[in-house]
Amino acid sequence: MPRYLVGDSFTGGRNDKTVLIPSVKAEKNQVLYDYVVRLCDFDAQGAESNCKDSVILGNVVSNTVY
């Protein structure tokens, strides 16, 4: 399933990403998305570790998420 990155920031040793993930098709072939925040730590080599995903909003229209 595709993921669409809509935000990416680095704070200290953490990476915060905001992602839209297609969830279901609604009426009139409109796709609804889950709005997810992914928090990851970085090791000394810059590799992501200890990632946690949190769904902030579920089944939303992509143009309504800001």
C-alpha positions as a printed NumPy array, in Angstrom:
array([[  0.   ,   0.   ,   0.   ],
       [  1.46 ,   3.408,  -0.948],
       [  2.337,   5.993,   1.689],
       [  2.471,   9.693,   0.869],
       [  4.929,  11.77 ,   2.884],
       [  3.456,  15.212,   3.628],
       [  5.819,  16.389,   6.379],
       [  9.301,  15.542,   7.66 ],
       [ 11.268,  17.171,  10.478],
       [ 14.322,  16.379,  12.605],
       [ 14.424,  17.261,  16.296],
       [ 17.481,  16.255,  18.278],
       [ 17.954,  12.531,  17.716],
       [ 14.408,  12.009,  16.405],
       [ 12.685,  12.104,  13.046],
       [  9.004,  13.068,  12.877],
       [  7.159,  12.197,   9.657],
       [  3.576,  12.939,   8.695],
       [  2.144,  10.403,   6.248],
       [ -1.142,   9.867,   4.383],
       [ -2.067,   6.21 ,   3.845],
       [ -5.042,   5.238,   1.64 ],
       [ -7.638,   3.491,   3.807],
       [-10.926,   3.005,   1.891],
       [-12.801,   4.142,  -1.188],
       [-15.835,   6.298,  -0.467],
       [-18.718,   7.245,  -2.688],
       [-18.005,   8.552,  -6.212],
       [-14.591,   6.786,  -6.313],
       [-13.143,   9.189,  -3.743],
       [-10.228,   7.738,  -1.74 ],
       [-10.117,   8.322,   2.012],
       [ -6.826,   8.411,   3.933],
       [ -5.488,   7.793,   7.415],
       [ -3.35 ,  10.687,   8.692],
       [ -0.404,   9.11 ,  10.526],
       [  2.508,  10.538,  12.515],
       [  5.62 ,   8.32 ,  12.6  ],
       [  8.256,   8.985,  15.279],
       [ 11.685,   7.338,  14.98 ],
       [ 14.995,   7.492,  16.845],
       [ 18.342,   7.599,  15.011],
       [ 21.458,   5.603,  15.816],
       [ 25.048,   6.874,  15.363],
       [ 25.066,   5.794,  11.68 ],
       [ 21.83 ,   7.702,  10.915],
       [ 19.61 ,   4.613,  10.594],
       [ 16.041,   4.803,  11.91 ],
       [ 15.163,   2.642,  14.9  ],
       [ 12.416,   2.297,  17.481],
       [  9.721,   3.676,  15.124],
       [  6.169,   4.181,  16.355],
       [  3.137,   5.036,  14.176],
       [  0.124,   6.898,  15.575],
       [ -3.075,   7.391,  13.574],
       [ -4.173,  10.985,  14.2  ],
       [ -7.224,  11.027,  11.89 ],
       [ -8.888,   8.142,  10.087],
       [-10.849,   8.047,   6.828],
       [-10.341,  11.681,   5.805],
       [-10.281,  13.396,   2.395],
       [ -6.681,  14.335,   1.528],
       [ -7.401,  18.006,   0.745],
       [ -8.952,  18.584,   4.181],
       [ -5.797,  17.691,   6.148],
       [ -3.412,  20.589,   6.778]])
